[in-house]
Amino acid sequence: MSTVFIAFQTNETSRMIVEAITDDNPEAVVNEQPAMVKVDAPGTLTVHRATVEDKLGRSFDLQELHVHLITLSGHIDESDDEFTLSWNAN
């Protein structure tokens, strides 16, 4: 199974996003660096808007991820409620 990843700038909002990701993706592994935080997951990783909102204590548009994003790996599927990275098994 291939690994997907997403990396964010290190800041307070990103810390909450990463907490939300790890809550919703128990197999995700967080790798913290001085200026970034990278989250790896086997096969698929999903960011749920509702979980991020719970962590931040405010409304959150998933497009805001792009403000904090450094890089990612995987096929992107996004809606107003979820941002998913995955690899097709083809």
Backbone atoms as SQL, in Angstrom:
CREATE TABLE atoms (id INTEGER PRIMARY KEY, chain TEXT, resi INTEGER, resn TEXT, atom TEXT, x REAL, y REAL, z REAL);
INSERT INTO atoms VALUES
  (1, 'A', 1, 'MET', 'N', 0.844, -1.171, 0.000),
  (2, 'A', 1, 'MET', 'CA', 0.000, 0.000, 0.000),
  (3, 'A', 1, 'MET', 'C', 0.891, 1.236, 0.000),
  (4, 'A', 2, 'SER', 'N', 0.568, 2.207, -0.846),
  (5, 'A', 2, 'SER', 'CA', 1.338, 3.437, -0.928),
  (6, 'A', 2, 'SER', 'C', 0.945, 4.395, 0.189),
  (7, 'A', 3, 'THR', 'N', 1.880, 5.253, 0.537),
  (8, 'A', 3, 'THR', 'CA', 1.660, 6.241, 1.579),
  (9, 'A', 3, 'THR', 'C', 1.330, 7.594, 0.965),
  (10, 'A', 4, 'VAL', 'N', 0.341, 8.270, 1.524),
  (11, 'A', 4, 'VAL', 'CA', 0.033, 9.645, 1.147),
  (12, 'A', 4, 'VAL', 'C', 0.573, 10.542, 2.250),
  (13, 'A', 5, 'PHE', 'N', 0.794, 11.814, 1.913),
  (14, 'A', 5, 'PHE', 'CA', 1.204, 12.744, 2.967),
  (15, 'A', 5, 'PHE', 'C', 0.741, 14.150, 2.665),
  (16, 'A', 6, 'ILE', 'N', 0.704, 14.943, 3.724),
  (17, 'A', 6, 'ILE', 'CA', 0.403, 16.363, 3.629),
  (18, 'A', 6, 'ILE', 'C', 1.315, 17.075, 4.618),
  (19, 'A', 7, 'ALA', 'N', 1.872, 18.204, 4.208),
  (20, 'A', 7, 'ALA', 'CA', 2.790, 18.957, 5.066),
  (21, 'A', 7, 'ALA', 'C', 2.315, 20.397, 5.175),
  (22, 'A', 8, 'PHE', 'N', 2.362, 20.922, 6.392),
  (23, 'A', 8, 'PHE', 'CA', 1.908, 22.279, 6.686),
  (24, 'A', 8, 'PHE', 'C', 3.034, 23.101, 7.300),
  (25, 'A', 9, 'GLN', 'N', 2.926, 24.418, 7.159),
  (26, 'A', 9, 'GLN', 'CA', 3.790, 25.321, 7.894),
  (27, 'A', 9, 'GLN', 'C', 3.512, 25.116, 9.378),
  (28, 'A', 10, 'THR', 'N', 4.507, 25.325, 10.195),
  (29, 'A', 10, 'THR', 'CA', 4.304, 25.213, 11.632),
  (30, 'A', 10, 'THR', 'C', 3.696, 26.513, 12.146),
  (31, 'A', 11, 'ASN', 'N', 2.446, 26.443, 12.556),
  (32, 'A', 11, 'ASN', 'CA', 1.767, 27.580, 13.186),
  (33, 'A', 11, 'ASN', 'C', 0.598, 27.044, 13.999),
  (34, 'A', 12, 'GLU', 'N', -0.079, 27.913, 14.730),
  (35, 'A', 12, 'GLU', 'CA', -1.143, 27.471, 15.634),
  (36, 'A', 12, 'GLU', 'C', -2.323, 26.848, 14.881),
  (37, 'A', 13, 'THR', 'N', -2.717, 27.422, 13.760),
  (38, 'A', 13, 'THR', 'CA', -3.826, 26.853, 12.989),
  (39, 'A', 13, 'THR', 'C', -3.461, 25.472, 12.465),
  (40, 'A', 14, 'SER', 'N', -2.257, 25.338, 11.940),
  (41, 'A', 14, 'SER', 'CA', -1.806, 24.037, 11.434),
  (42, 'A', 14, 'SER', 'C', -1.781, 22.991, 12.539),
  (43, 'A', 15, 'ARG', 'N', -1.395, 23.392, 13.732),
  (44, 'A', 15, 'ARG', 'CA', -1.366, 22.449, 14.853),
  (45, 'A', 15, 'ARG', 'C', -2.767, 21.883, 15.104),
  (46, 'A', 16, 'MET', 'N', -3.778, 22.726, 15.024),
  (47, 'A', 16, 'MET', 'CA', -5.158, 22.270, 15.214),
  (48, 'A', 16, 'MET', 'C', -5.616, 21.385, 14.051),
  (49, 'A', 17, 'ILE', 'N', -5.218, 21.733, 12.834),
  (50, 'A', 17, 'ILE', 'CA', -5.561, 20.914, 11.662),
  (51, 'A', 17, 'ILE', 'C', -4.943, 19.528, 11.803),
  (52, 'A', 18, 'VAL', 'N', -3.689, 19.474, 12.220),
  (53, 'A', 18, 'VAL', 'CA', -3.005, 18.186, 12.392),
  (54, 'A', 18, 'VAL', 'C', -3.666, 17.369, 13.499),
  (55, 'A', 19, 'GLU', 'N', -4.060, 18.009, 14.587),
  (56, 'A', 19, 'GLU', 'CA', -4.786, 17.286, 15.647),
  (57, 'A', 19, 'GLU', 'C', -6.078, 16.686, 15.100),
  (58, 'A', 20, 'ALA', 'N', -6.785, 17.443, 14.279),
  (59, 'A', 20, 'ALA', 'CA', -8.021, 16.938, 13.674),
  (60, 'A', 20, 'ALA', 'C', -7.733, 15.753, 12.759),
  (61, 'A', 21, 'ILE', 'N', -6.669, 15.861, 11.973),
  (62, 'A', 21, 'ILE', 'CA', -6.296, 14.772, 11.066),
  (63, 'A', 21, 'ILE', 'C', -5.987, 13.504, 11.847),
  (64, 'A', 22, 'THR', 'N', -5.205, 13.615, 12.902),
  (65, 'A', 22, 'THR', 'CA', -4.835, 12.420, 13.662),
  (66, 'A', 22, 'THR', 'C', -6.027, 11.837, 14.415),
  (67, 'A', 23, 'ASP', 'N', -6.973, 12.679, 14.823),
  (68, 'A', 23, 'ASP', 'CA', -8.191, 12.152, 15.454),
  (69, 'A', 23, 'ASP', 'C', -9.002, 11.309, 14.466),
  (70, 'A', 24, 'ASP', 'N', -9.097, 11.782, 13.217),
  (71, 'A', 24, 'ASP', 'CA', -9.920, 11.109, 12.210),
  (72, 'A', 24, 'ASP', 'C', -9.189, 10.022, 11.430),
  (73, 'A', 25, 'ASN', 'N', -7.866, 9.991, 11.516),
  (74, 'A', 25, 'ASN', 'CA', -7.050, 9.023, 10.770),
  (75, 'A', 25, 'ASN', 'C', -6.070, 8.364, 11.742),
  (76, 'A', 26, 'PRO', 'N', -6.519, 7.356, 12.497),
  (77, 'A', 26, 'PRO', 'CA', -5.684, 6.777, 13.559),
  (78, 'A', 26, 'PRO', 'C', -4.362, 6.173, 13.075),
  (79, 'A', 27, 'GLU', 'N', -4.259, 5.826, 11.794),
  (80, 'A', 27, 'GLU', 'CA', -3.010, 5.258, 11.291),
  (81, 'A', 27, 'GLU', 'C', -2.024, 6.340, 10.843),
  (82, 'A', 28, 'ALA', 'N', -2.424, 7.601, 10.908),
  (83, 'A', 28, 'ALA', 'CA', -1.553, 8.701, 10.483),
  (84, 'A', 28, 'ALA', 'C', -0.377, 8.856, 11.447),
  (85, 'A', 29, 'VAL', 'N', 0.778, 9.204, 10.880),
  (86, 'A', 29, 'VAL', 'CA', 2.000, 9.410, 11.648),
  (87, 'A', 29, 'VAL', 'C', 2.450, 10.859, 11.439),
  (88, 'A', 30, 'VAL', 'N', 2.677, 11.571, 12.530),
  (89, 'A', 30, 'VAL', 'CA', 3.081, 12.972, 12.480),
  (90, 'A', 30, 'VAL', 'C', 4.591, 13.066, 12.627),
  (91, 'A', 31, 'ASN', 'N', 5.209, 13.845, 11.736),
  (92, 'A', 31, 'ASN', 'CA', 6.650, 14.076, 11.754),
  (93, 'A', 31, 'ASN', 'C', 6.858, 15.584, 11.842),
  (94, 'A', 32, 'GLU', 'N', 7.237, 16.073, 13.029),
  (95, 'A', 32, 'GLU', 'CA', 7.417, 17.510, 13.234),
  (96, 'A', 32, 'GLU', 'C', 8.843, 17.925, 12.931),
  (97, 'A', 33, 'GLN', 'N', 8.973, 18.999, 12.168),
  (98, 'A', 33, 'GLN', 'CA', 10.245, 19.600, 11.812),
  (99, 'A', 33, 'GLN', 'C', 10.243, 21.034, 12.350),
  (100, 'A', 34, 'PRO', 'N', 11.388, 21.733, 12.322),
  (101, 'A', 34, 'PRO', 'CA', 11.394, 23.104, 12.841),
  (102, 'A', 34, 'PRO', 'C', 10.408, 24.051, 12.149),
  (103, 'A', 35, 'ALA', 'N', 10.225, 23.954, 10.844),
  (104, 'A', 35, 'ALA', 'CA', 9.365, 24.902, 10.130),
  (105, 'A', 35, 'ALA', 'C', 8.139, 24.255, 9.496),
  (106, 'A', 36, 'MET', 'N', 7.992, 22.939, 9.672),
  (107, 'A', 36, 'MET', 'CA', 6.835, 22.270, 9.076),
  (108, 'A', 36, 'MET', 'C', 6.452, 21.044, 9.880),
  (109, 'A', 37, 'VAL', 'N', 5.229, 20.592, 9.634),
  (110, 'A', 37, 'VAL', 'CA', 4.754, 19.348, 10.213),
  (111, 'A', 37, 'VAL', 'C', 4.169, 18.527, 9.068),
  (112, 'A', 38, 'LYS', 'N', 4.628, 17.285, 8.960),
  (113, 'A', 38, 'LYS', 'CA', 4.215, 16.389, 7.879),
  (114, 'A', 38, 'LYS', 'C', 3.415, 15.245, 8.486),
  (115, 'A', 39, 'VAL', 'N', 2.318, 14.905, 7.816),
  (116, 'A', 39, 'VAL', 'CA', 1.468, 13.801, 8.267),
  (117, 'A', 39, 'VAL', 'C', 1.448, 12.754, 7.163),
  (118, 'A', 40, 'ASP', 'N', 1.910, 11.544, 7.466),
  (119, 'A', 40, 'ASP', 'CA', 1.915, 10.409, 6.543),
  (120, 'A', 40, 'ASP', 'C', 0.797, 9.453, 6.943),
  (121, 'A', 41, 'ALA', 'N', 0.191, 8.829, 5.935),
  (122, 'A', 41, 'ALA', 'CA', -0.844, 7.831, 6.211),
  (123, 'A', 41, 'ALA', 'C', -0.815, 6.765, 5.120),
  (124, 'A', 42, 'PRO', 'N', -1.018, 5.518, 5.490),
  (125, 'A', 42, 'PRO', 'CA', -1.055, 4.454, 4.487),
  (126, 'A', 42, 'PRO', 'C', -2.349, 4.502, 3.672),
  (127, 'A', 43, 'GLY', 'N', -2.206, 4.647, 2.364),
  (128, 'A', 43, 'GLY', 'CA', -3.363, 4.549, 1.467),
  (129, 'A', 43, 'GLY', 'C', -4.237, 5.767, 1.319),
  (130, 'A', 44, 'THR', 'N', -4.782, 6.270, 2.417),
  (131, 'A', 44, 'THR', 'CA', -5.704, 7.406, 2.344),
  (132, 'A', 44, 'THR', 'C', -5.633, 8.239, 3.616),
  (133, 'A', 45, 'LEU', 'N', -5.954, 9.515, 3.475),
  (134, 'A', 45, 'LEU', 'CA', -5.981, 10.447, 4.596),
  (135, 'A', 45, 'LEU', 'C', -7.104, 11.446, 4.304),
  (136, 'A', 46, 'THR', 'N', -7.983, 11.665, 5.276),
  (137, 'A', 46, 'THR', 'CA', -9.100, 12.583, 5.077),
  (138, 'A', 46, 'THR', 'C', -9.113, 13.654, 6.159),
  (139, 'A', 47, 'VAL', 'N', -9.265, 14.904, 5.722),
  (140, 'A', 47, 'VAL', 'CA', -9.449, 16.038, 6.622),
  (141, 'A', 47, 'VAL', 'C', -10.941, 16.349, 6.622),
  (142, 'A', 48, 'HIS', 'N', -11.562, 16.274, 7.790),
  (143, 'A', 48, 'HIS', 'CA', -12.987, 16.559, 7.921),
  (144, 'A', 48, 'HIS', 'C', -13.172, 17.981, 8.455),
  (145, 'A', 49, 'ARG', 'N', -13.917, 18.778, 7.726),
  (146, 'A', 49, 'ARG', 'CA', -14.165, 20.162, 8.112),
  (147, 'A', 49, 'ARG', 'C', -14.706, 20.250, 9.538),
  (148, 'A', 50, 'ALA', 'N', -15.670, 19.424, 9.885),
  (149, 'A', 50, 'ALA', 'CA', -16.308, 19.480, 11.204),
  (150, 'A', 50, 'ALA', 'C', -15.300, 19.244, 12.335),
  (151, 'A', 51, 'THR', 'N', -14.373, 18.320, 12.136),
  (152, 'A', 51, 'THR', 'CA', -13.373, 18.046, 13.167),
  (153, 'A', 51, 'THR', 'C', -12.424, 19.223, 13.323),
  (154, 'A', 52, 'VAL', 'N', -12.014, 19.821, 12.206),
  (155, 'A', 52, 'VAL', 'CA', -11.143, 21.003, 12.273),
  (156, 'A', 52, 'VAL', 'C', -11.873, 22.141, 12.986),
  (157, 'A', 53, 'GLU', 'N', -13.148, 22.330, 12.673),
  (158, 'A', 53, 'GLU', 'CA', -13.927, 23.368, 13.342),
  (159, 'A', 53, 'GLU', 'C', -13.997, 23.129, 14.851),
  (160, 'A', 54, 'ASP', 'N', -14.170, 21.875, 15.264),
  (161, 'A', 54, 'ASP', 'CA', -14.184, 21.550, 16.691),
  (162, 'A', 54, 'ASP', 'C', -12.863, 21.936, 17.353),
  (163, 'A', 55, 'LYS', 'N', -11.760, 21.639, 16.690),
  (164, 'A', 55, 'LYS', 'CA', -10.438, 21.943, 17.245),
  (165, 'A', 55, 'LYS', 'C', -10.174, 23.446, 17.302),
  (166, 'A', 56, 'LEU', 'N', -10.563, 24.156, 16.230),
  (167, 'A', 56, 'LEU', 'CA', -10.308, 25.598, 16.159),
  (168, 'A', 56, 'LEU', 'C', -11.303, 26.421, 16.968),
  (169, 'A', 57, 'GLY', 'N', -12.497, 25.870, 17.199),
  (170, 'A', 57, 'GLY', 'CA', -13.531, 26.615, 17.899),
  (171, 'A', 57, 'GLY', 'C', -14.152, 27.715, 17.048),
  (172, 'A', 58, 'ARG', 'N', -14.112, 27.518, 15.726),
  (173, 'A', 58, 'ARG', 'CA', -14.694, 28.493, 14.800),
  (174, 'A', 58, 'ARG', 'C', -15.017, 27.790, 13.491),
  (175, 'A', 59, 'SER', 'N', -15.751, 28.478, 12.633),
  (176, 'A', 59, 'SER', 'CA', -16.037, 27.884, 11.323),
  (177, 'A', 59, 'SER', 'C', -14.747, 27.833, 10.505),
  (178, 'A', 60, 'PHE', 'N', -14.682, 26.878, 9.577),
  (179, 'A', 60, 'PHE', 'CA', -13.474, 26.647, 8.795),
  (180, 'A', 60, 'PHE', 'C', -13.864, 26.225, 7.390),
  (181, 'A', 61, 'ASP', 'N', -13.371, 26.953, 6.414),
  (182, 'A', 61, 'ASP', 'CA', -13.553, 26.600, 5.007),
  (183, 'A', 61, 'ASP', 'C', -12.345, 25.753, 4.619),
  (184, 'A', 62, 'LEU', 'N', -12.552, 24.560, 4.100),
  (185, 'A', 62, 'LEU', 'CA', -11.425, 23.676, 3.767),
  (186, 'A', 62, 'LEU', 'C', -10.448, 24.307, 2.785),
  (187, 'A', 63, 'GLN', 'N', -10.866, 25.314, 2.024),
  (188, 'A', 63, 'GLN', 'CA', -9.934, 26.010, 1.136),
  (189, 'A', 63, 'GLN', 'C', -8.843, 26.720, 1.934),
  (190, 'A', 64, 'GLU', 'N', -9.098, 26.986, 3.213),
  (191, 'A', 64, 'GLU', 'CA', -8.104, 27.611, 4.083),
  (192, 'A', 64, 'GLU', 'C', -6.885, 26.703, 4.291),
  (193, 'A', 65, 'LEU', 'N', -7.044, 25.403, 4.062),
  (194, 'A', 65, 'LEU', 'CA', -5.893, 24.490, 4.147),
  (195, 'A', 65, 'LEU', 'C', -4.747, 24.986, 3.276),
  (196, 'A', 66, 'HIS', 'N', -5.082, 25.519, 2.112),
  (197, 'A', 66, 'HIS', 'CA', -4.069, 25.925, 1.144),
  (198, 'A', 66, 'HIS', 'C', -3.185, 27.061, 1.652),
  (199, 'A', 67, 'VAL', 'N', -3.689, 27.857, 2.578),
  (200, 'A', 67, 'VAL', 'CA', -2.903, 28.947, 3.154),
  (201, 'A', 67, 'VAL', 'C', -1.748, 28.385, 3.983),
  (202, 'A', 68, 'HIS', 'N', -1.970, 27.264, 4.622),
  (203, 'A', 68, 'HIS', 'CA', -0.997, 26.664, 5.542),
  (204, 'A', 68, 'HIS', 'C', -0.210, 25.520, 4.909),
  (205, 'A', 69, 'LEU', 'N', -0.612, 25.092, 3.740),
  (206, 'A', 69, 'LEU', 'CA', -0.050, 23.927, 3.055),
  (207, 'A', 69, 'LEU', 'C', 1.327, 24.210, 2.456),
  (208, 'A', 70, 'ILE', 'N', 2.242, 23.263, 2.601),
  (209, 'A', 70, 'ILE', 'CA', 3.544, 23.319, 1.936),
  (210, 'A', 70, 'ILE', 'C', 3.541, 22.397, 0.728),
  (211, 'A', 71, 'THR', 'N', 3.181, 21.134, 0.952),
  (212, 'A', 71, 'THR', 'CA', 3.152, 20.154, -0.133),
  (213, 'A', 71, 'THR', 'C', 2.265, 18.987, 0.271),
  (214, 'A', 72, 'LEU', 'N', 1.937, 18.150, -0.719),
  (215, 'A', 72, 'LEU', 'CA', 1.156, 16.947, -0.449),
  (216, 'A', 72, 'LEU', 'C', 1.467, 15.909, -1.507),
  (217, 'A', 73, 'SER', 'N', 1.074, 14.678, -1.227),
  (218, 'A', 73, 'SER', 'CA', 1.281, 13.586, -2.164),
  (219, 'A', 73, 'SER', 'C', 0.050, 12.692, -2.149),
  (220, 'A', 74, 'GLY', 'N', -0.516, 12.483, -3.330),
  (221, 'A', 74, 'GLY', 'CA', -1.710, 11.650, -3.464),
  (222, 'A', 74, 'GLY', 'C', -2.711, 12.324, -4.376),
  (223, 'A', 75, 'HIS', 'N', -3.716, 11.579, -4.761),
  (224, 'A', 75, 'HIS', 'CA', -4.810, 12.115, -5.563),
  (225, 'A', 75, 'HIS', 'C', -5.738, 12.880, -4.631),
  (226, 'A', 76, 'ILE', 'N', -6.168, 14.049, -5.056),
  (227, 'A', 76, 'ILE', 'CA', -7.021, 14.903, -4.230),
  (228, 'A', 76, 'ILE', 'C', -8.481, 14.740, -4.628),
  (229, 'A', 77, 'ASP', 'N', -9.321, 14.574, -3.621),
  (230, 'A', 77, 'ASP', 'CA', -10.770, 14.586, -3.802),
  (231, 'A', 77, 'ASP', 'C', -11.301, 15.506, -2.711),
  (232, 'A', 78, 'GLU', 'N', -11.914, 16.616, -3.111),
  (233, 'A', 78, 'GLU', 'CA', -12.377, 17.545, -2.083),
  (234, 'A', 78, 'GLU', 'C', -13.809, 17.999, -2.311),
  (235, 'A', 79, 'SER', 'N', -14.463, 18.237, -1.196),
  (236, 'A', 79, 'SER', 'CA', -15.814, 18.781, -1.187),
  (237, 'A', 79, 'SER', 'C', -15.825, 19.887, -0.132),
  (238, 'A', 80, 'ASP', 'N', -16.995, 20.422, 0.152),
  (239, 'A', 80, 'ASP', 'CA', -17.091, 21.440, 1.204),
  (240, 'A', 80, 'ASP', 'C', -16.834, 20.854, 2.590),
  (241, 'A', 81, 'ASP', 'N', -16.994, 19.534, 2.736),
  (242, 'A', 81, 'ASP', 'CA', -16.887, 18.893, 4.044),
  (243, 'A', 81, 'ASP', 'C', -15.658, 18.021, 4.244),
  (244, 'A', 82, 'GLU', 'N', -15.005, 17.584, 3.156),
  (245, 'A', 82, 'GLU', 'CA', -13.852, 16.680, 3.272),
  (246, 'A', 82, 'GLU', 'C', -12.790, 16.990, 2.231),
  (247, 'A', 83, 'PHE', 'N', -11.546, 16.800, 2.632),
  (248, 'A', 83, 'PHE', 'CA', -10.386, 16.896, 1.746),
  (249, 'A', 83, 'PHE', 'C', -9.659, 15.569, 1.895),
  (250, 'A', 84, 'THR', 'N', -9.652, 14.753, 0.834),
  (251, 'A', 84, 'THR', 'CA', -9.094, 13.410, 0.920),
  (252, 'A', 84, 'THR', 'C', -7.931, 13.235, -0.033),
  (253, 'A', 85, 'LEU', 'N', -6.857, 12.648, 0.475),
  (254, 'A', 85, 'LEU', 'CA', -5.717, 12.223, -0.331),
  (255, 'A', 85, 'LEU', 'C', -5.731, 10.705, -0.379),
  (256, 'A', 86, 'SER', 'N', -5.491, 10.139, -1.563),
  (257, 'A', 86, 'SER', 'CA', -5.474, 8.677, -1.693),
  (258, 'A', 86, 'SER', 'C', -4.646, 8.288, -2.898),
  (259, 'A', 87, 'TRP', 'N', -4.359, 7.004, -2.982),
  (260, 'A', 87, 'TRP', 'CA', -3.727, 6.410, -4.167),
  (261, 'A', 87, 'TRP', 'C', -4.686, 5.377, -4.720),
  (262, 'A', 88, 'ASN', 'N', -4.934, 5.445, -5.994),
  (263, 'A', 88, 'ASN', 'CA', -5.774, 4.428, -6.644),
  (264, 'A', 88, 'ASN', 'C', -5.039, 3.116, -6.681),
  (265, 'A', 89, 'ALA', 'N', -5.763, 2.040, -6.535),
  (266, 'A', 89, 'ALA', 'CA', -5.158, 0.693, -6.528),
  (267, 'A', 89, 'ALA', 'C', -4.929, 0.149, -7.928),
  (268, 'A', 90, 'ASN', 'N', -5.138, 0.949, -8.970),
  (269, 'A', 90, 'ASN', 'CA', -4.976, 0.467, -10.354),
  (270, 'A', 90, 'ASN', 'C', -3.552, 0.153, -10.682);
